[in-house]
Amino acid sequence: MSAQRPFRVGERVQGVYHGQPYTGTVEYARPHTMNQSYKHHIVLDSPITVYGATRDRIIVSIWEPRESHNTIEALEVVA
């Protein structure tokens, strides 16, 4: 994976959240209060099920993958 960067509101992203692949749009982004990571609130294109709960939104930090294996990256738009 390439170096991660903060994403802007409205950007399309994809990744893996607790083992579930996802695509969606950044709804809100803010710096984490306890470390140098950045938290992204993502509205999912399609709901995913995590630990038995269906989610249509998730929160993903950009410097988190080493600990949780959650990922986020820009979604390539094919014109």
MMTF fields as JSON, N, C-alpha, C and O atoms, coordinates in Angstrom:
{
  "mmtfVersion": "1.0.0",
  "mmtfProducer": "UNKNOWN",
  "numBonds": 315,
  "numAtoms": 316,
  "numGroups": 79,
  "numChains": 1,
  "numModels": 1,
  "chainsPerModel": [1],
  "groupsPerChain": [79],
  "chainIdList": ["A"],
  "bondAtomList": [4, 2, 8, 6, 12, 10, 16, 14, 20, 18, 24, 22, 28, 26, 32, 30, 36, 34, 40, 38, 44, 42, 48, 46, 52, 50, 56, 54, 60, 58, 64, 62, 68, 66, 72, 70, 76, 74, 80, 78, 84, 82, 88, 86, 92, 90, 96, 94, 100, 98, 104, 102, 108, 106, 112, 110, 116, 114, 120, 118, 124, 122, 128, 126, 132, 130, 136, 134, 140, 138, 144, 142, 148, 146, 152, 150, 156, 154, 160, 158, 164, 162, 168, 166, 172, 170, 176, 174, 180, 178, 184, 182, 188, 186, 192, 190, 196, 194, 200, 198, 204, 202, 208, 206, 212, 210, 216, 214, 220, 218, 224, 222, 228, 226, 232, 230, 236, 234, 240, 238, 244, 242, 248, 246, 252, 250, 256, 254, 260, 258, 264, 262, 268, 266, 272, 270, 276, 274, 280, 278, 284, 282, 288, 286, 292, 290, 296, 294, 300, 298, 304, 302, 308, 306, 312, 310],
  "bondOrderList": [1, 1, 1, 1, 1, 1, 1, 1, 1, 1, 1, 1, 1, 1, 1, 1, 1, 1, 1, 1, 1, 1, 1, 1, 1, 1, 1, 1, 1, 1, 1, 1, 1, 1, 1, 1, 1, 1, 1, 1, 1, 1, 1, 1, 1, 1, 1, 1, 1, 1, 1, 1, 1, 1, 1, 1, 1, 1, 1, 1, 1, 1, 1, 1, 1, 1, 1, 1, 1, 1, 1, 1, 1, 1, 1, 1, 1, 1],
  "groupList": [{"groupName": "MET", "atomNameList": ["N", "CA", "C", "O"], "elementList": ["N", "C", "C", "O"], "formalChargeList": [0, 0, 0, 0], "bondAtomList": [1, 0, 2, 1, 3, 2], "bondOrderList": [1, 1, 2], "singleLetterCode": "M", "chemCompType": "L-PEPTIDE LINKING"}, {"groupName": "SER", "atomNameList": ["N", "CA", "C", "O"], "elementList": ["N", "C", "C", "O"], "formalChargeList": [0, 0, 0, 0], "bondAtomList": [1, 0, 2, 1, 3, 2], "bondOrderList": [1, 1, 2], "singleLetterCode": "S", "chemCompType": "L-PEPTIDE LINKING"}, {"groupName": "ALA", "atomNameList": ["N", "CA", "C", "O"], "elementList": ["N", "C", "C", "O"], "formalChargeList": [0, 0, 0, 0], "bondAtomList": [1, 0, 2, 1, 3, 2], "bondOrderList": [1, 1, 2], "singleLetterCode": "A", "chemCompType": "L-PEPTIDE LINKING"}, {"groupName": "GLN", "atomNameList": ["N", "CA", "C", "O"], "elementList": ["N", "C", "C", "O"], "formalChargeList": [0, 0, 0, 0], "bondAtomList": [1, 0, 2, 1, 3, 2], "bondOrderList": [1, 1, 2], "singleLetterCode": "Q", "chemCompType": "L-PEPTIDE LINKING"}, {"groupName": "ARG", "atomNameList": ["N", "CA", "C", "O"], "elementList": ["N", "C", "C", "O"], "formalChargeList": [0, 0, 0, 0], "bondAtomList": [1, 0, 2, 1, 3, 2], "bondOrderList": [1, 1, 2], "singleLetterCode": "R", "chemCompType": "L-PEPTIDE LINKING"}, {"groupName": "PRO", "atomNameList": ["N", "CA", "C", "O"], "elementList": ["N", "C", "C", "O"], "formalChargeList": [0, 0, 0, 0], "bondAtomList": [1, 0, 2, 1, 3, 2], "bondOrderList": [1, 1, 2], "singleLetterCode": "P", "chemCompType": "L-PEPTIDE LINKING"}, {"groupName": "PHE", "atomNameList": ["N", "CA", "C", "O"], "elementList": ["N", "C", "C", "O"], "formalChargeList": [0, 0, 0, 0], "bondAtomList": [1, 0, 2, 1, 3, 2], "bondOrderList": [1, 1, 2], "singleLetterCode": "F", "chemCompType": "L-PEPTIDE LINKING"}, {"groupName": "VAL", "atomNameList": ["N", "CA", "C", "O"], "elementList": ["N", "C", "C", "O"], "formalChargeList": [0, 0, 0, 0], "bondAtomList": [1, 0, 2, 1, 3, 2], "bondOrderList": [1, 1, 2], "singleLetterCode": "V", "chemCompType": "L-PEPTIDE LINKING"}, {"groupName": "GLY", "atomNameList": ["N", "CA", "C", "O"], "elementList": ["N", "C", "C", "O"], "formalChargeList": [0, 0, 0, 0], "bondAtomList": [1, 0, 2, 1, 3, 2], "bondOrderList": [1, 1, 2], "singleLetterCode": "G", "chemCompType": "PEPTIDE LINKING"}, {"groupName": "GLU", "atomNameList": ["N", "CA", "C", "O"], "elementList": ["N", "C", "C", "O"], "formalChargeList": [0, 0, 0, 0], "bondAtomList": [1, 0, 2, 1, 3, 2], "bondOrderList": [1, 1, 2], "singleLetterCode": "E", "chemCompType": "L-PEPTIDE LINKING"}, {"groupName": "TYR", "atomNameList": ["N", "CA", "C", "O"], "elementList": ["N", "C", "C", "O"], "formalChargeList": [0, 0, 0, 0], "bondAtomList": [1, 0, 2, 1, 3, 2], "bondOrderList": [1, 1, 2], "singleLetterCode": "Y", "chemCompType": "L-PEPTIDE LINKING"}, {"groupName": "HIS", "atomNameList": ["N", "CA", "C", "O"], "elementList": ["N", "C", "C", "O"], "formalChargeList": [0, 0, 0, 0], "bondAtomList": [1, 0, 2, 1, 3, 2], "bondOrderList": [1, 1, 2], "singleLetterCode": "H", "chemCompType": "L-PEPTIDE LINKING"}, {"groupName": "THR", "atomNameList": ["N", "CA", "C", "O"], "elementList": ["N", "C", "C", "O"], "formalChargeList": [0, 0, 0, 0], "bondAtomList": [1, 0, 2, 1, 3, 2], "bondOrderList": [1, 1, 2], "singleLetterCode": "T", "chemCompType": "L-PEPTIDE LINKING"}, {"groupName": "ASN", "atomNameList": ["N", "CA", "C", "O"], "elementList": ["N", "C", "C", "O"], "formalChargeList": [0, 0, 0, 0], "bondAtomList": [1, 0, 2, 1, 3, 2], "bondOrderList": [1, 1, 2], "singleLetterCode": "N", "chemCompType": "L-PEPTIDE LINKING"}, {"groupName": "LYS", "atomNameList": ["N", "CA", "C", "O"], "elementList": ["N", "C", "C", "O"], "formalChargeList": [0, 0, 0, 0], "bondAtomList": [1, 0, 2, 1, 3, 2], "bondOrderList": [1, 1, 2], "singleLetterCode": "K", "chemCompType": "L-PEPTIDE LINKING"}, {"groupName": "ILE", "atomNameList": ["N", "CA", "C", "O"], "elementList": ["N", "C", "C", "O"], "formalChargeList": [0, 0, 0, 0], "bondAtomList": [1, 0, 2, 1, 3, 2], "bondOrderList": [1, 1, 2], "singleLetterCode": "I", "chemCompType": "L-PEPTIDE LINKING"}, {"groupName": "LEU", "atomNameList": ["N", "CA", "C", "O"], "elementList": ["N", "C", "C", "O"], "formalChargeList": [0, 0, 0, 0], "bondAtomList": [1, 0, 2, 1, 3, 2], "bondOrderList": [1, 1, 2], "singleLetterCode": "L", "chemCompType": "L-PEPTIDE LINKING"}, {"groupName": "ASP", "atomNameList": ["N", "CA", "C", "O"], "elementList": ["N", "C", "C", "O"], "formalChargeList": [0, 0, 0, 0], "bondAtomList": [1, 0, 2, 1, 3, 2], "bondOrderList": [1, 1, 2], "singleLetterCode": "D", "chemCompType": "L-PEPTIDE LINKING"}, {"groupName": "TRP", "atomNameList": ["N", "CA", "C", "O"], "elementList": ["N", "C", "C", "O"], "formalChargeList": [0, 0, 0, 0], "bondAtomList": [1, 0, 2, 1, 3, 2], "bondOrderList": [1, 1, 2], "singleLetterCode": "W", "chemCompType": "L-PEPTIDE LINKING"}],
  "groupTypeList": [0, 1, 2, 3, 4, 5, 6, 4, 7, 8, 9, 4, 7, 3, 8, 7, 10, 11, 8, 3, 5, 10, 12, 8, 12, 7, 9, 10, 2, 4, 5, 11, 12, 0, 13, 3, 1, 10, 14, 11, 11, 15, 7, 16, 17, 1, 5, 15, 12, 7, 10, 8, 2, 12, 4, 17, 4, 15, 15, 7, 1, 15, 18, 9, 5, 4, 9, 1, 11, 13, 12, 15, 9, 2, 16, 9, 7, 7, 2],
  "groupIdList": [1, 2, 3, 4, 5, 6, 7, 8, 9, 10, 11, 12, 13, 14, 15, 16, 17, 18, 19, 20, 21, 22, 23, 24, 25, 26, 27, 28, 29, 30, 31, 32, 33, 34, 35, 36, 37, 38, 39, 40, 41, 42, 43, 44, 45, 46, 47, 48, 49, 50, 51, 52, 53, 54, 55, 56, 57, 58, 59, 60, 61, 62, 63, 64, 65, 66, 67, 68, 69, 70, 71, 72, 73, 74, 75, 76, 77, 78, 79],
  "secStructList": [7, 7, 7, 7, 7, 7, 7, 7, 6, 6, 7, 3, 3, 3, 3, 3, 3, 6, 6, 3, 3, 3, 3, 3, 3, 3, 3, 3, 3, 3, 3, 7, 1, 1, 1, 1, 7, 3, 3, 3, 3, 3, 3, 3, 3, 3, 3, 3, 3, 3, 6, 6, 3, 3, 3, 3, 3, 3, 3, 3, 3, 6, 6, 7, 2, 2, 2, 2, 7, 7, 7, 7, 3, 3, 7, 7, 7, 7, 7],
  "xCoordList": [0.844, 0.0, 0.886, 1.924, 0.486, 1.246, 1.015, 0.144, 1.808, 1.667, 0.245, -0.322, -0.318, -1.688, -1.714, -0.741, -2.827, -2.993, -4.431, -5.303, -4.691, -6.082, -6.9, -6.382, -8.144, -9.053, -10.012, -10.323, -10.472, -11.391, -12.843, -13.164, -13.699, -15.138, -15.577, -15.22, -16.353, -16.843, -15.982, -16.416, -14.751, -13.884, -14.415, -14.932, -14.281, -14.667, -13.495, -12.352, -13.782, -12.737, -13.165, -14.335, -12.169, -12.414, -11.435, -10.444, -11.713, -10.794, -11.379, -12.298, -10.819, -11.269, -11.518, -10.661, -12.687, -13.054, -13.417, -14.429, -12.609, -12.794, -13.047, -13.951, -12.22, -12.281, -13.3, -13.365, -14.096, -15.13, -14.719, -14.468, -14.645, -14.331, -15.483, -16.647, -15.143, -16.164, -15.765, -14.59, -16.761, -16.559, -17.538, -18.601, -17.166, -18.061, -17.528, -16.6, -18.133, -17.808, -17.501, -18.205, -16.441, -16.076, -17.14, -17.366, -17.784, -18.828, -18.239, -18.706, -17.22, -16.65, -15.242, -15.009, -14.304, -12.923, -12.384, -12.628, -11.643, -11.086, -9.829, -9.663, -8.945, -7.771, -8.206, -9.165, -7.502, -7.739, -7.27, -6.284, -7.943, -7.579, -6.42, -5.809, -6.103, -5.098, -3.783, -2.804, -3.735, -2.512, -2.519, -3.353, -1.596, -1.478, -2.303, -2.138, -3.179, -3.997, -5.138, -5.377, -5.828, -6.949, -8.141, -8.013, -9.283, -10.464, -11.378, -11.648, -11.849, -12.744, -14.077, -14.121, -15.158, -16.505, -16.949, -17.03, -17.235, -17.529, -18.991, -19.472, -19.701, -21.04, -20.808, -20.246, -21.242, -20.985, -21.936, -23.099, -21.42, -22.269, -23.271, -24.429, -22.809, -23.654, -23.343, -22.177, -24.363, -24.107, -23.195, -23.187, -22.429, -21.612, -22.014, -22.558, -21.749, -22.047, -20.741, -19.868, -20.616, -19.423, -19.871, -20.678, -19.343, -19.704, -21.211, -21.742, -21.898, -23.332, -24.196, -25.424, -23.576, -24.338, -24.173, -23.056, -25.282, -25.239, -24.949, -25.582, -23.97, -23.567, -23.665, -23.284, -24.186, -24.21, -23.214, -23.009, -22.587, -21.519, -20.455, -20.757, -19.2, -18.092, -17.136, -17.196, -16.255, -15.202, -13.87, -13.634, -13.002, -11.711, -10.599, -10.676, -9.56, -8.384, -7.358, -7.262, -6.59, -5.661, -4.341, -3.662, -3.95, -2.691, -2.941, -2.131, -4.041, -4.481, -4.15, -4.123, -3.897, -3.86, -2.918, -3.237, -1.788, -0.878, -1.519, -1.233, -2.368, -2.984, -4.269, -4.464, -5.146, -6.462, -6.663, -7.622, -5.781, -5.898, -7.024, -7.395, -7.584, -8.549, -7.756, -6.678, -8.279, -7.576, -8.527, -9.747, -7.926, -8.689, -7.765, -6.598, -8.292, -7.514, -8.479, -9.679, -7.94, -8.763, -9.369, -8.713, -10.594, -11.28, -11.04, -11.339, -10.498, -10.26, -11.587, -12.425, -11.758, -12.968, -12.664, -11.76, -13.43, -13.244, -14.253, -15.463, -13.739, -14.625, -15.185, -15.947],
  "yCoordList": [-1.173, 0.0, 1.231, 1.253, 2.247, 3.494, 4.293, 3.964, 5.346, 6.188, 6.738, 7.15, 6.738, 7.205, 8.704, 9.289, 9.317, 10.752, 11.021, 10.18, 12.181, 12.517, 12.674, 13.142, 12.294, 12.446, 13.593, 13.892, 14.225, 15.359, 14.884, 13.824, 15.68, 15.41, 15.329, 16.182, 14.299, 14.093, 13.163, 12.709, 12.863, 11.951, 10.533, 10.095, 9.823, 8.402, 7.563, 7.799, 6.573, 5.734, 4.273, 3.941, 3.41, 1.978, 1.436, 2.086, 0.25, -0.349, -1.603, -2.217, -1.972, -3.138, -2.688, -2.044, -3.023, -2.656, -3.926, -4.559, -4.301, -5.536, -6.733, -7.538, -6.82, -7.948, -7.821, -8.694, -6.766, -6.584, -5.501, -4.367, -5.823, -4.788, -3.78, -4.135, -2.538, -1.503, -0.464, -0.326, 0.265, 1.484, 2.5, 2.142, 3.775, 4.796, 6.193, 6.406, 7.138, 8.555, 9.129, 8.848, 9.939, 10.58, 11.627, 12.572, 11.439, 12.353, 13.411, 14.55, 13.023, 13.907, 13.41, 12.201, 14.309, 13.916, 14.864, 16.069, 14.307, 15.139, 14.494, 13.277, 15.304, 14.739, 13.955, 14.329, 12.883, 12.106, 12.929, 13.656, 12.836, 13.645, 13.067, 13.785, 11.771, 11.129, 10.825, 10.47, 10.954, 10.65, 11.417, 12.299, 11.083, 11.832, 11.258, 11.669, 10.324, 9.77, 10.724, 11.712, 10.407, 11.204, 10.272, 9.215, 10.607, 9.748, 10.182, 11.369, 9.198, 9.451, 8.764, 7.565, 9.519, 8.973, 8.696, 9.609, 7.442, 6.999, 6.574, 5.774, 7.109, 6.623, 5.534, 5.795, 4.321, 3.184, 3.151, 3.541, 2.676, 2.477, 1.36, 1.445, 0.313, -0.832, -1.199, -1.195, -1.519, -1.883, -3.108, -3.972, -3.161, -4.33, -4.84, -4.087, -6.103, -6.685, -6.943, -7.652, -6.362, -6.504, -6.98, -6.325, -8.119, -8.687, -8.796, -8.512, -9.209, -9.43, -8.182, -8.28, -7.013, -5.764, -5.197, -5.102, -4.825, -4.225, -2.741, -2.046, -2.264, -0.858, -0.197, -0.777, 1.037, 1.807, 2.96, 3.677, 3.134, 4.116, 3.491, 2.665, 3.892, 3.417, 4.578, 5.606, 4.411, 5.38, 4.654, 3.632, 5.192, 4.569, 5.593, 6.713, 5.204, 6.056, 5.73, 4.579, 6.716, 6.44, 5.828, 5.211, 5.973, 5.363, 4.164, 3.859, 3.491, 2.394, 1.004, 0.066, 0.801, -0.547, -1.519, -2.704, -1.065, -2.001, -2.635, -3.79, -1.913, -2.437, -3.213, -4.289, -2.692, -3.297, -3.972, -4.723, -3.718, -4.204, -3.513, -3.976, -2.404, -1.597, -0.734, -0.246, -0.542, 0.252, 1.252, 1.09, 2.282, 3.267, 3.789, 4.089, 3.895, 4.453, 5.072, 4.795, 5.916, 6.57, 5.531, 4.552, 5.737, 4.864, 5.419, 6.581, 4.585, 5.024, 5.19, 4.289, 6.33, 6.598, 6.332, 6.933, 5.426, 5.088, 5.892, 5.745, 6.737, 7.616, 6.893, 7.475],
  "zCoordList": [0.0, 0.0, 0.0, 0.66, -0.73, -0.781, 0.498, 1.304, 0.668, 1.85, 1.915, 0.902, 3.113, 3.262, 3.489, 3.964, 3.147, 3.284, 3.7, 3.484, 4.292, 4.609, 3.327, 2.312, 3.37, 2.24, 2.514, 3.667, 1.462, 1.579, 1.574, 1.036, 2.176, 2.154, 0.696, -0.117, 0.372, -0.99, -1.821, -2.879, -1.362, -2.13, -2.061, -1.033, -3.173, -3.25, -2.767, -3.159, -1.908, -1.338, -1.35, -1.536, -1.145, -1.016, 0.002, 0.332, 0.496, 1.442, 2.057, 1.515, 3.21, 3.958, 5.393, 5.999, 5.941, 7.301, 8.052, 7.749, 9.02, 9.799, 8.873, 9.098, 7.828, 6.907, 5.794, 4.929, 5.785, 4.771, 3.776, 4.182, 2.482, 1.494, 1.404, 1.589, 1.12, 1.013, -0.027, -0.368, -0.527, -1.308, -0.745, -0.236, -0.842, -0.315, -0.546, -1.327, 0.149, 0.013, 1.39, 2.359, 1.471, 2.736, 3.075, 2.319, 4.221, 4.678, 5.623, 5.661, 6.376, 7.393, 7.669, 7.671, 7.901, 8.214, 9.273, 9.222, 10.243, 11.302, 11.872, 11.794, 12.443, 13.106, 14.351, 15.025, 14.64, 15.852, 17.043, 16.928, 18.174, 19.34, 20.147, 20.938, 19.962, 20.806, 20.09, 20.745, 18.786, 18.046, 16.724, 16.52, 15.834, 14.577, 13.437, 12.289, 13.732, 12.653, 12.307, 13.001, 11.227, 10.747, 10.63, 10.012, 11.186, 11.145, 10.006, 9.824, 9.247, 8.116, 8.37, 8.645, 8.277, 8.38, 6.947, 6.126, 6.656, 5.291, 5.174, 5.976, 4.173, 3.812, 2.764, 1.701, 3.071, 2.192, 1.004, 1.109, -0.135, -1.315, -1.067, -1.475, -0.392, -0.035, 1.406, 1.801, 2.204, 3.599, 3.705, 2.829, 4.796, 5.101, 6.485, 7.292, 6.754, 8.053, 8.783, 8.283, 9.973, 10.797, 12.18, 12.838, 12.61, 13.912, 14.084, 15.158, 13.025, 13.073, 12.953, 12.959, 12.846, 12.72, 11.311, 10.802, 10.688, 9.36, 9.512, 10.306, 8.727, 8.809, 7.442, 6.425, 7.437, 6.191, 6.262, 5.283, 7.449, 7.657, 8.541, 9.403, 8.323, 9.141, 9.414, 8.74, 10.403, 10.689, 10.539, 11.182, 9.684, 9.406, 9.621, 9.116, 10.375, 10.554, 9.48, 9.056, 9.032, 7.943, 8.382, 7.561, 9.644, 10.059, 10.95, 11.825, 10.739, 11.575, 11.032, 11.829, 9.739, 9.186, 9.894, 9.99, 10.384, 11.041, 12.266, 12.58, 12.953, 14.168, 13.894, 14.459, 13.041, 12.862, 11.514, 11.336, 10.573, 9.196, 8.429, 7.35, 8.962, 8.211, 7.24, 7.582, 6.036, 5.036, 4.385, 4.401, 3.818, 3.046, 1.953, 2.204, 0.748, -0.37, -1.353, -1.331, -2.219, -3.232, -4.16, -4.516, -4.543, -5.484, -6.87, -7.143, -7.75, -9.121, -9.85, -9.859, -10.447, -11.212, -12.679, -13.258, -13.271, -14.676, -15.481, -15.312, -16.352, -17.139, -18.335, -19.107]
}
